[in-house]
Amino acid sequence: MSSSNVLCTILDCNEVRIGPNVLIGPAIQIYAAAHLLEPEGRIRGLKVDKPIVIEDNVWMGGGAVLLPGVTIGRNAVVGAGAVVPRNVPSNTVVAGNPAKVIRHLEQWPEGSGPGISSAGESSQRSRYPNRAR
């Protein structure tokens, strides 16, 4: 199940596809629409729109901006405040303006990874032992 936080803006003049298990931080801006760069086109009211695809298991930090036509690859992390003008490869962390790859993530087989038991449940101990999970 994907979830979004407060103040999320999605300009969906074209398809915006969000995969499962996507975490959308606060104040995210997803723009499938933009104005033309040429003044004549803007004066005439012409716009451009391109689809945005956010693949499975993506985490987008607060205040990130996705520009028209980008695809965020599976398992990627978009840092808080990043401006994303081009595609983000799967299993990477991007940050900055413009967003650039700052780290490659390990790839784990489905249902496994650090802190995941063979039954697919978290095996990590809670930092807060008195809290219910």
TIGU-832477 format. One record per residue: x, y, z of N, C-alpha, C, CB in turn; chain; residue number from 1. Coordinates in Angstrom, 2 decimals, m for minus. Glycine has a CB too. Example, Ala and Ser with C-alpha at 12.3 -4.5 7.8 and 13.67 -1.06 7.14 Angstrom:
<rs>
[r [13.19, m5.69, 7.80], [12.30, m4.50, 7.80], [13.20, m3.30, 7.80], [11.31, m4.47, 9.05], "A", 1]
[r [12.85, m2.25, 7.08], [13.67, m1.06, 7.14], [12.90, 0.03, 7.87], [14.08, m0.60, 5.72], "A", 2]
</rs>
This chain:
<rs>
[r [0.83, m1.16, 0.00], [0.00, 0.00, 0.00], [0.89, 1.24, 0.00], [m0.95, m0.01, 1.20], "A", 1]
[r [0.62, 2.17, m0.87], [1.35, 3.43, m0.94], [0.69, 4.45, m0.02], [1.42, 3.95, m2.40], "A", 2]
[r [1.48, 5.44, 0.42], [0.90, 6.48, 1.26], [1.53, 7.83, 0.96], [1.07, 6.14, 2.74], "A", 3]
[r [0.74, 8.88, 1.14], [1.26, 10.23, 0.94], [1.03, 11.03, 2.21], [0.60, 10.91, m0.28], "A", 4]
[r [1.83, 12.06, 2.36], [1.78, 12.90, 3.53], [1.03, 14.18, 3.21], [3.20, 13.21, 4.04], "A", 5]
[r [1.07, 15.16, 4.09], [0.34, 16.41, 3.90], [0.98, 17.28, 2.82], [0.27, 17.18, 5.21], "A", 6]
[r [0.19, 18.17, 2.24], [0.63, 19.17, 1.27], [1.23, 18.57, 0.00], [1.63, 20.07, 1.92], "A", 7]
[r [0.80, 17.40, m0.39], [1.27, 16.77, m1.63], [0.49, 17.38, m2.80], [1.09, 15.21, m1.59], "A", 8]
[r [1.22, 17.85, m3.82], [0.59, 18.44, m5.00], [0.89, 17.58, m6.21], [1.09, 19.90, m5.23], "A", 9]
[r [m0.15, 17.18, m6.95], [0.03, 16.40, m8.17], [m0.72, 17.11, m9.30], [m0.49, 14.93, m7.97], "A", 10]
[r [0.03, 17.64, m10.27], [m0.57, 18.21, m11.48], [m0.62, 17.09, m12.50], [0.24, 19.47, m12.02], "A", 11]
[r [m1.80, 16.53, m12.68], [m1.94, 15.30, m13.47], [m2.58, 15.54, m14.82], [m2.76, 14.28, m12.70], "A", 12]
[r [m2.02, 16.45, m15.60], [m2.51, 16.68, m16.96], [m2.19, 15.50, m17.87], [m1.91, 17.97, m17.54], "A", 13]
[r [m1.35, 14.60, m17.40], [m1.00, 13.38, m18.09], [m0.98, 12.30, m17.01], [0.40, 13.50, m18.84], "A", 14]
[r [m0.73, 11.06, m17.39], [m0.74, 9.96, m16.43], [0.33, 10.14, m15.36], [m0.55, 8.63, m17.15], "A", 15]
[r [m0.06, 9.92, m14.11], [0.87, 9.82, m13.00], [0.62, 8.45, m12.39], [0.67, 11.00, m11.94], "A", 16]
[r [1.57, 7.54, m12.56], [1.41, 6.16, m12.10], [2.29, 5.96, m10.87], [1.78, 5.13, m13.23], "A", 17]
[r [1.66, 5.53, m9.77], [2.37, 5.32, m8.51], [2.24, 3.85, m8.14], [1.80, 6.23, m7.37], "A", 18]
[r [3.37, 3.16, m8.04], [3.40, 1.74, m7.74], [3.08, 1.45, m6.28], [4.74, 1.15, m8.09], "A", 19]
[r [3.07, 0.16, m5.93], [2.80, m0.22, m4.55], [3.99, 0.09, m3.64], [2.46, m1.72, m4.47], "A", 20]
[r [3.69, 0.27, m2.37], [4.69, 0.49, m1.32], [5.53, 1.75, m1.54], [5.61, m0.70, m1.23], "A", 21]
[r [4.91, 2.80, m2.06], [5.59, 4.07, m2.27], [5.29, 4.97, m1.08], [5.15, 4.75, m3.61], "A", 22]
[r [6.33, 5.59, m0.53], [6.19, 6.54, 0.57], [6.42, 7.94, 0.03], [7.18, 6.22, 1.74], "A", 23]
[r [5.41, 8.78, 0.14], [5.46, 10.15, m0.38], [5.49, 11.10, 0.80], [4.25, 10.46, m1.34], "A", 24]
[r [6.62, 11.77, 1.00], [6.79, 12.67, 2.13], [5.96, 13.92, 2.00], [8.23, 13.05, 2.27], "A", 25]
[r [6.00, 14.79, 3.03], [5.21, 16.01, 3.02], [5.72, 17.00, 1.97], [5.23, 16.66, 4.39], "A", 26]
[r [4.80, 17.78, 1.44], [5.09, 18.87, 0.50], [5.76, 18.41, m0.79], [5.97, 19.88, 1.16], "A", 27]
[r [5.51, 17.18, m1.20], [6.02, 16.68, m2.48], [5.25, 17.36, m3.61], [5.89, 15.11, m2.58], "A", 28]
[r [5.95, 17.67, m4.69], [5.32, 18.28, m5.86], [5.59, 17.39, m7.08], [5.84, 19.74, m6.10], "A", 29]
[r [4.54, 16.88, m7.69], [4.65, 16.01, m8.85], [3.98, 16.73, m10.01], [3.99, 14.59, m8.58], "A", 30]
[r [4.79, 17.16, m10.97], [4.30, 17.99, m12.07], [4.37, 17.22, m13.39], [5.11, 19.29, m12.16], "A", 31]
[r [3.23, 16.77, m13.89], [3.18, 16.16, m15.22], [2.98, 17.22, m16.29], [2.05, 15.11, m15.29], "A", 32]
[r [2.84, 18.48, m15.87], [2.59, 19.58, m16.81], [3.64, 20.67, m16.62], [1.17, 20.17, m16.61], "A", 33]
[r [3.92, 21.39, m17.71], [4.86, 22.52, m17.65], [4.51, 23.49, m18.77], [6.34, 22.04, m17.77], "A", 34]
[r [5.05, 24.69, m18.69], [4.89, 25.69, m19.74], [6.07, 25.58, m20.70], [4.79, 27.13, m19.14], "A", 35]
[r [5.90, 26.08, m21.90], [6.97, 26.09, m22.88], [8.04, 27.10, m22.49], [6.42, 26.41, m24.29], "A", 36]
[r [9.26, 26.89, m22.94], [10.34, 27.84, m22.67], [10.24, 29.08, m23.55], [11.68, 27.17, m22.87], "A", 37]
[r [9.77, 28.91, m24.77], [9.68, 30.03, m25.71], [8.55, 30.97, m25.32], [9.47, 29.52, m27.15], "A", 38]
[r [8.82, 32.28, m25.27], [7.79, 33.24, m24.85], [6.54, 33.22, m25.73], [8.36, 34.63, m24.86], "A", 39]
[r [6.70, 33.01, m27.03], [5.54, 33.02, m27.93], [4.55, 31.93, m27.54], [5.98, 32.84, m29.39], "A", 40]
[r [5.07, 30.75, m27.24], [4.20, 29.64, m26.83], [3.50, 29.90, m25.52], [5.00, 28.36, m26.73], "A", 41]
[r [4.22, 30.50, m24.58], [3.59, 30.84, m23.29], [2.50, 31.88, m23.47], [4.64, 31.35, m22.29], "A", 42]
[r [2.77, 32.88, m24.32], [1.78, 33.93, m24.58], [0.51, 33.32, m25.17], [2.36, 35.00, m25.52], "A", 43]
[r [0.68, 32.32, m26.04], [m0.48, 31.66, m26.67], [m1.14, 30.66, m25.73], [m0.05, 30.95, m27.96], "A", 44]
[r [m0.56, 30.45, m24.54], [m1.17, 29.53, m23.57], [m0.87, 28.07, m23.82], [m2.63, 29.72, m23.56], "A", 45]
[r [0.14, 27.77, m24.64], [0.48, 26.38, m24.91], [1.21, 25.77, m23.71], [1.35, 26.27, m26.18], "A", 46]
[r [0.93, 24.52, m23.49], [1.55, 23.80, m22.39], [2.07, 22.47, m22.90], [0.55, 23.58, m21.22], "A", 47]
[r [2.94, 21.86, m22.12], [3.45, 20.53, m22.43], [3.11, 19.63, m21.25], [5.00, 20.55, m22.73], "A", 48]
[r [2.75, 18.39, m21.53], [2.53, 17.44, m20.43], [3.14, 16.10, m20.81], [1.02, 17.29, m20.11], "A", 49]
[r [3.75, 15.47, m19.82], [4.41, 14.17, m20.01], [4.09, 13.30, m18.80], [5.96, 14.33, m20.20], "A", 50]
[r [3.98, 11.98, m19.00], [3.64, 11.10, m17.88], [4.77, 11.00, m16.87], [3.29, 9.70, m18.40], "A", 51]
[r [4.40, 10.68, m15.64], [5.36, 10.42, m14.57], [5.07, 9.03, m14.04], [5.27, 11.50, m13.42], "A", 52]
[r [6.14, 8.24, m13.86], [6.00, 6.88, m13.32], [6.86, 6.77, m12.07], [6.42, 5.80, m14.39], "A", 53]
[r [6.23, 6.34, m10.99], [6.94, 6.07, m9.75], [6.79, 4.58, m9.50], [6.39, 6.94, m8.53], "A", 54]
[r [7.88, 3.84, m9.67], [7.81, 2.39, m9.57], [7.69, 1.92, m8.11], [9.04, 1.76, m10.22], "A", 55]
[r [7.68, 0.62, m7.90], [7.45, 0.01, m6.60], [8.52, 0.38, m5.57], [7.39, m1.50, m6.74], "A", 56]
[r [8.08, 0.49, m4.32], [8.96, 0.61, m3.16], [9.88, 1.83, m3.21], [9.79, m0.64, m3.03], "A", 57]
[r [9.36, 2.95, m3.66], [10.12, 4.20, m3.72], [9.82, 5.01, m2.47], [9.78, 5.02, m5.01], "A", 58]
[r [10.83, 5.71, m1.97], [10.64, 6.63, m0.85], [11.07, 8.01, m1.31], [11.46, 6.18, 0.42], "A", 59]
[r [10.16, 8.99, m1.23], [10.45, 10.36, m1.63], [10.40, 11.25, m0.39], [9.46, 10.86, m2.71], "A", 60]
[r [11.53, 11.88, m0.08], [11.61, 12.75, 1.09], [10.85, 14.04, 0.89], [13.05, 13.04, 1.41], "A", 61]
[r [10.54, 14.70, 1.99], [9.75, 15.92, 1.99], [10.30, 17.00, 1.07], [9.66, 16.45, 3.36], "A", 62]
[r [9.39, 17.66, 0.38], [9.74, 18.80, m0.46], [10.37, 18.46, m1.79], [10.65, 19.66, 0.28], "A", 63]
[r [10.44, 17.19, m2.15], [11.00, 16.82, m3.45], [10.06, 17.27, m4.57], [11.24, 15.28, m3.53], "A", 64]
[r [10.65, 17.55, m5.74], [9.90, 18.01, m6.90], [10.21, 17.09, m8.07], [10.24, 19.49, m7.25], "A", 65]
[r [9.17, 16.47, m8.67], [9.34, 15.63, m9.86], [8.83, 16.42, m11.06], [8.58, 14.27, m9.72], "A", 66]
[r [9.68, 16.56, m12.06], [9.31, 17.32, m13.26], [8.73, 16.40, m14.33], [10.53, 18.07, m13.81], "A", 67]
[r [8.05, 16.96, m15.34], [7.34, 16.15, m16.33], [8.25, 15.12, m17.02], [6.73, 17.04, m17.38], "A", 68]
[r [7.70, 13.92, m17.21], [8.35, 12.89, m18.00], [9.32, 12.00, m17.26], [9.06, 13.52, m19.09], "A", 69]
[r [9.47, 12.14, m15.94], [10.45, 11.32, m15.24], [9.87, 9.99, m14.80], [10.99, 12.07, m14.03], "A", 70]
[r [10.77, 9.02, m14.68], [10.45, 7.72, m14.08], [11.38, 7.55, m12.89], [10.61, 6.54, m15.11], "A", 71]
[r [10.81, 7.21, m11.75], [11.58, 6.91, m10.55], [11.63, 5.40, m10.45], [10.96, 7.59, m9.24], "A", 72]
[r [12.81, 4.82, m10.55], [12.97, 3.37, m10.60], [12.68, 2.69, m9.27], [14.35, 3.03, m11.03], "A", 73]
[r [12.42, 1.41, m9.36], [12.09, 0.55, m8.22], [13.15, 0.68, m7.12], [11.97, m0.93, m8.67], "A", 74]
[r [12.67, 0.77, m5.88], [13.50, 0.82, m4.67], [14.33, 2.10, m4.53], [14.42, m0.35, m4.65], "A", 75]
[r [14.11, 3.09, m5.38], [14.89, 4.32, m5.30], [14.46, 5.17, m4.11], [14.75, 5.13, m6.61], "A", 76]
[r [15.39, 6.03, m3.67], [15.11, 7.00, m2.62], [15.43, 8.38, m3.19], [15.95, 6.71, m1.33], "A", 77]
[r [14.46, 9.30, m3.09], [14.65, 10.67, m3.54], [14.79, 11.52, m2.28], [13.45, 11.17, m4.45], "A", 78]
[r [15.95, 12.16, m2.12], [16.24, 12.93, m0.92], [15.32, 14.13, m0.77], [17.66, 13.39, m0.94], "A", 79]
[r [15.15, 14.56, 0.47], [14.32, 15.72, 0.77], [14.81, 16.94, 0.00], [14.32, 16.01, 2.28], "A", 80]
[r [13.88, 17.64, m0.62], [14.21, 18.86, m1.35], [14.82, 18.66, m2.73], [15.13, 19.66, m0.56], "A", 81]
[r [14.97, 17.42, m3.17], [15.57, 17.16, m4.48], [14.64, 17.64, m5.60], [15.87, 15.66, m4.65], "A", 82]
[r [15.25, 18.15, m6.67], [14.50, 18.51, m7.87], [14.91, 17.50, m8.94], [14.79, 20.01, m8.33], "A", 83]
[r [13.94, 16.72, m9.43], [14.22, 15.58, m10.31], [13.79, 15.91, m11.74], [13.49, 14.31, m9.80], "A", 84]
[r [14.76, 16.31, m12.62], [14.42, 16.65, m14.00], [14.59, 15.48, m14.97], [15.26, 17.79, m14.45], "A", 85]
[r [15.21, 14.37, m14.53], [15.41, 13.22, m15.42], [15.24, 11.92, m14.62], [16.81, 13.26, m16.09], "A", 86]
[r [15.20, 10.81, m15.33], [14.92, 9.51, m14.72], [15.89, 9.17, m13.60], [14.95, 8.43, m15.77], "A", 87]
[r [15.37, 8.47, m12.59], [16.16, 7.99, m11.47], [16.29, 6.47, m11.62], [15.51, 8.39, m10.08], "A", 88]
[r [17.52, 5.95, m11.67], [17.68, 4.50, m11.81], [17.17, 3.74, m10.59], [19.15, 4.16, m12.04], "A", 89]
[r [16.76, 2.52, m10.79], [16.35, 1.65, m9.68], [17.51, 1.49, m8.71], [15.87, 0.27, m10.20], "A", 90]
[r [17.17, 1.25, m7.43], [18.15, 0.94, m6.39], [19.22, 2.01, m6.22], [18.81, m0.37, m6.69], "A", 91]
[r [18.81, 3.28, m6.30], [19.75, 4.38, m6.08], [19.13, 5.39, m5.12], [20.13, 5.06, m7.42], "A", 92]
[r [20.00, 6.23, m4.57], [19.58, 7.38, m3.78], [20.00, 8.61, m4.57], [20.22, 7.38, m2.32], "A", 93]
[r [19.06, 9.54, m4.79], [19.37, 10.79, m5.47], [19.08, 11.95, m4.53], [18.56, 10.92, m6.80], "A", 94]
[r [19.83, 13.03, m4.72], [19.62, 14.23, m3.90], [20.15, 15.43, m4.67], [20.31, 14.11, m2.51], "A", 95]
[r [19.69, 16.61, m4.28], [20.21, 17.85, m4.83], [19.32, 18.48, m5.88], [21.54, 17.61, m5.41], "A", 96]
[r [19.83, 19.61, m6.41], [19.14, 20.35, m7.46], [20.16, 20.75, m8.52], [18.41, 21.61, m6.88], "A", 97]
[r [20.15, 20.06, m9.66], [19.28, 18.93, m10.02], [19.70, 17.66, m9.29], [19.32, 18.69, m11.54], "A", 98]
[r [18.76, 16.74, m9.12], [19.02, 15.49, m8.41], [20.08, 14.67, m9.14], [17.72, 14.68, m8.25], "A", 99]
[r [21.02, 14.16, m8.36], [22.09, 13.30, m8.89], [22.21, 12.07, m8.00], [23.45, 14.06, m8.96], "A", 100]
[r [22.66, 10.97, m8.60], [22.86, 9.74, m7.83], [24.00, 9.98, m6.84], [23.17, 8.52, m8.77], "A", 101]
[r [23.71, 9.73, m5.55], [24.74, 9.87, m4.54], [25.09, 8.53, m3.89], [24.30, 10.85, m3.47], "A", 102]
[r [24.29, 7.50, m4.19], [24.55, 6.19, m3.61], [23.81, 5.12, m4.39], [24.14, 6.15, m2.12], "A", 103]
[r [24.41, 3.94, m4.47], [23.75, 2.77, m5.05], [23.37, 1.85, m3.90], [24.68, 2.03, m6.10], "A", 104]
[r [22.15, 1.34, m3.94], [21.64, 0.47, m2.89], [21.85, m0.99, m3.26], [20.16, 0.75, m2.62], "A", 105]
[r [22.05, m1.82, m2.24], [22.17, m3.25, m2.48], [20.82, m3.78, m2.95], [22.64, m4.01, m1.20], "A", 106]
[r [20.85, m4.75, m3.82], [19.62, m5.37, m4.29], [19.41, m6.66, m3.52], [19.66, m5.63, m5.82], "A", 107]
[r [18.22, m6.83, m2.98], [17.88, m8.01, m2.20], [16.78, m8.77, m2.92], [17.45, m7.62, m0.76], "A", 108]
[r [16.84, m10.10, m2.87], [15.73, m10.89, m3.44], [14.43, m10.52, m2.75], [16.00, m12.41, m3.30], "A", 109]
[r [13.33, m10.67, m3.47], [12.00, m10.34, m2.95], [11.77, m11.04, m1.62], [10.90, m10.73, m3.96], "A", 110]
[r [11.32, m10.29, m0.60], [10.98, m10.87, 0.70], [12.18, m11.12, 1.59], [10.26, m12.14, 0.50], "A", 111]
[r [13.36, m10.62, 1.21], [14.52, m10.79, 2.07], [15.25, m9.47, 2.18], [15.47, m11.90, 1.52], "A", 112]
[r [16.26, m9.44, 3.01], [17.04, m8.22, 3.20], [17.36, m8.02, 4.65], [16.30, m7.01, 2.65], "A", 113]
[r [18.08, m6.97, 4.98], [18.43, m6.74, 6.38], [17.19, m6.60, 7.24], [19.31, m5.48, 6.51], "A", 114]
[r [17.15, m7.32, 8.33], [16.03, m7.20, 9.25], [14.78, m7.95, 8.82], [15.69, m5.79, 9.43], "A", 115]
[r [14.84, m8.76, 7.75], [13.68, m9.50, 7.27], [13.93, m10.99, 7.49], [13.40, m9.19, 5.76], "A", 116]
[r [13.03, m11.65, 8.20], [13.16, m13.08, 8.44], [12.68, m13.85, 7.22], [12.38, m13.50, 9.69], "A", 117]
[r [12.86, m15.15, 7.25], [12.43, m15.97, 6.12], [10.92, m15.92, 5.93], [12.89, m17.41, 6.31], "A", 118]
[r [10.18, m15.56, 6.97], [8.72, m15.44, 6.86], [8.32, m14.06, 6.35], [8.06, m15.70, 8.21], "A", 119]
[r [9.32, m13.20, 6.05], [9.01, m11.88, 5.52], [8.66, m10.86, 6.58], [7.90, m12.00, 4.55], "A", 120]
[r [8.91, m11.19, 7.86], [8.60, m10.26, 8.95], [9.89, m9.63, 9.46], [7.85, m10.98, 10.10], "A", 121]
[r [9.78, m8.46, 10.03], [10.94, m7.76, 10.57], [11.50, m8.53, 11.75], [10.57, m6.34, 10.98], "A", 122]
[r [12.82, m8.72, 11.75], [13.47, m9.40, 12.87], [14.28, m8.42, 13.70], [14.36, m10.53, 12.36], "A", 123]
[r [14.23, m7.13, 13.35], [14.98, m6.14, 14.11], [14.26, m5.83, 15.41], [15.18, m4.86, 13.30], "A", 124]
[r [15.06, m5.60, 16.45], [14.47, m5.20, 17.73], [14.10, m3.73, 17.66], [15.45, m5.46, 18.91], "A", 125]
[r [13.02, m3.40, 18.29], [12.59, m2.02, 18.32], [13.51, m1.20, 19.21], [11.14, m1.91, 18.80], "A", 126]
[r [13.76, 0.03, 18.83], [14.49, 0.97, 19.67], [13.69, 1.31, 20.91], [14.81, 2.24, 18.89], "A", 127]
[r [12.39, 1.15, 20.79], [11.47, 1.50, 21.86], [10.77, 0.23, 22.32], [10.43, 2.59, 21.39], "A", 128]
[r [11.40, m0.52, 23.23], [10.87, m1.84, 23.57], [9.48, m1.82, 24.19], [11.81, m2.51, 24.51], "A", 129]
[r [9.04, m0.70, 24.76], [7.72, m0.66, 25.39], [6.61, m0.30, 24.40], [7.72, 0.34, 26.53], "A", 130]
[r [6.98, 0.01, 23.18], [5.97, 0.37, 22.18], [5.45, m0.88, 21.47], [6.54, 1.36, 21.16], "A", 131]
[r [4.15, m0.87, 21.22], [3.57, m1.96, 20.43], [4.00, m1.81, 18.98], [2.01, m1.98, 20.54], "A", 132]
[r [4.13, m2.93, 18.29], [4.51, m2.87, 16.88], [3.33, m3.04, 16.01], [5.53, m3.92, 16.54], "A", 133]
</rs>
